[in-house]
Amino acid sequence: MIILDVHEDFEGLQGVFYVFMRVWVFSNPSPFLTGPVCPPNEHYELCGPSCPPTCQGEAGPQDCPEASTCSEGCFCDPGFFRSGDRCVPLSQCGCVSGGRYYPRGVQFYPKPPCTQRCTCSKNGGLECHPTPGCSGDEECTVRDGVLGCHPRTCRQCQVLGAGAYSTFDGHLGSFGGSCALLLLELERGEPEEELEPITVALEQEDAEVQRVTVMAHGVTVVMDRGQQWEVTVDGERHLLPLWLRGGAVGVAQVGSHRLLQVQGGPKILYDGDTYVVLTLPAPSRRPRGLCSNFNGDPNDDDPAGGALGSAPPNCTHLAPAPSCSPAEARRCSVLADPEGPFAG
């Protein structure tokens, strides 16, 4: 019978394992044990300064409070300063304009209305030149912390009861009677753009919007007055919610309104009675129709130059409603008869 001294054998194995690990660690250095690899002109510190020097403040950021704690990470080598996401020598630092630091070579607009563009040059100097400003489809505003010419935000075109309407550019107009109106048309554009044509039209009769028709991505969606939770798609009735062409066109019921959204295009809200709102982001193609050309100028929205109360040029009278057939007239007469079973 063989009896092993388990305790002594285990301690021996521990020693062998310890020696093996020391040899393996020193012959196979790991970034987890030696620290991460830092970008050029930087080095890793386990406990570095919490307020390291930057180009904006050579002794440390001016708005950085005194802190006794340290932080771990990559820090600039001696003689280098933090400039954005790099460490550069003092001679390559950027400039300060309006209390904000800009790295060397960066172009920026110093202030609205974006008619001057500046560049950080050598030794922290500024070189500024006049610019034409933003285009009609853009506005000078701050987004993501950067002042520049950015696409305009969404605008709305509204059609109210009694034929009153307002365009994307703020023109007010009205029309009377019964009309079939082209609210918006976005053309296909250049072949390489692969943009689908989009058309939004409505039929107005006196103070009521009878029908809103949207043609986009090869489908025709019709929203009729007095209906909820349903639309007609290419002549067939569908219940809501509904997604067409892989989600490119969606229709949903939102409260008492039906909402139709074209991906990357217009959004149409219809209350099923007298109110239609068409919301459009800044388009890459110039739109046309009653809702205007989206150029920011309300004075050219009406080609005839008419003021409030003038009829739009694309207003066409609707055909009168068809009369009831004799069979339908007989059925309805029972309901309308003042002395019939449904009287009173």
CORSUL-V89386 format. One record per helix or strand of 3 or more residues. SS is the DSSP state (H for helix, E for strand). FROM is the first residue (numbers start at 1). TO is the last residue. If there is no record, write none. Layout:
BEGIN
[[SS & FROM & TO] [SS & FROM & TO]]
END
This chain:
BEGIN
[[H & 6 & 27] [H & 31 & 34] [E & 42 & 49] [E & 70 & 76] [E & 80 & 83] [E & 86 & 89] [H & 90 & 92] [E & 95 & 97] [E & 100 & 102] [E & 107 & 109] [E & 116 & 120] [H & 122 & 124] [E & 126 & 130] [E & 138 & 143] [E & 146 & 151] [E & 155 & 159] [H & 161 & 163] [E & 164 & 166] [E & 172 & 174] [E & 178 & 186] [H & 191 & 193] [E & 198 & 205] [E & 208 & 216] [E & 219 & 224] [E & 230 & 233] [E & 236 & 239] [E & 242 & 244] [H & 245 & 247] [E & 249 & 254] [E & 257 & 262] [E & 267 & 270] [E & 276 & 280] [H & 298 & 300] [H & 326 & 336]]
END
